[in-house]
Amino acid sequence: MNHRSLIILASLFAANVALAQSPVAAPATAPASNCESSAVSKTGKPLHGAAKAAYMKKCAGGDAAPAAKEKTGKATQQNKMVSCNKEAKGKTGDERKAFMKDCLSK
């Protein structure tokens, strides 16, 4: 009976050691797991649905592309509209339409 108990105890110990070892994650999945674990609301509850999807996209770098365009000097459509509106002051009707079309297409 003691022999069986010793074998069972040894096998449980070996199983516990095997389960305690975490597999090495690939670099691409590491940020996702960090984002997954940090997706909580202000109250500390886990996010669900659209809020979680938006957070995951932002956390994983999904919004990095627009920021990169602004850093390269290319104007966004909204910035173009603001600058063209300032330049078009005083113009009306067809003259303004033509100017805005030309200005926004640059």
N, C-alpha and C positions, 0 to 999 in steps of 0.2 A: 504494500500500500504506500509506503514512503517513497518507493522507487517511482511509482506513477505520479505522485504529487510533485516530485522533483522534476520529472519530465514535463508535466503540464506547466509548472512554474517557469521552467527554462524556455519553453516555447512561447509563453505569454510575454516574457521579457524580450525575446528576439523579435516578436511581432511588434511590440511597443517601440523598440529601437528603429525598426524598419519604417513604421508610420511616422515617427518623429522627424525623419529626414525629409526635408522639403526638396522637391525637384528644382533644378536650376531653370529659371524662366528665361525665355528668349528676350532679347532687348526690346523687341517690338511690343511684347505683351506687358512689360514692366510698367510703362506709363498708364496703360489702361487699368491695371489693377490698382494703381495708386489713385486714379481718378474714380474708380468704382468705390473704393473705400472712403473717399472724401466727399462723395455725393450725398451730403446731408443738408437739411434745411437749417434756418436760423435757430429753430427750436431743438435741433439735434435729431430729428426724425429723418429716416432715409427718404431721398427723393424718388418719385415715381412718375411714369408717363412722360409727357412733353417736357416737364421741368428737368427731369433726369437726362433726357436726350439732349437738350440744349446745353446742360452743364457738361456732359460728356464730350460734346463736340468742341466746346470752348476749351476744356481741359486738355483734350488730346491735340489741340492745335488746329482745329478746323477753321478758325477765324484768322489764321496767320496770313493767308493770301492777301486780303485787303490791306493789312498793315504793311506788307512787303511792297505793295504797289505805291502806297503813300511815301514810303522811304525812298523809292527809286525816283521820285519826282513826278510821276504821272499823276495828273489831276483826276480825281473822281468825278463822276457826272454831277454830283451835288456841288462840288467846288467849282466846276466849270459854269454851272448855272448861276451861281452867286457872282462870279467875276464877269460873266457876259451881261448879266442884268445891270451891274454897275456901269459897264461900258456903254450900254444901250440907253442910258438916261437921256431923255429929250427926244428920242426917236419914237414915232408912232406909226400905226397901221402897217402897210406892206413893207415900208422901209425897215421897221423894227423886226418883222417876221424874217425878212431876208438876212438881216444882220445876225439875228439869233441863230438861224439855221447854219449860217457860215461859221459863226463863232463856236457853236457846240460841236460841229463836225471836226474841228481841229484836234 
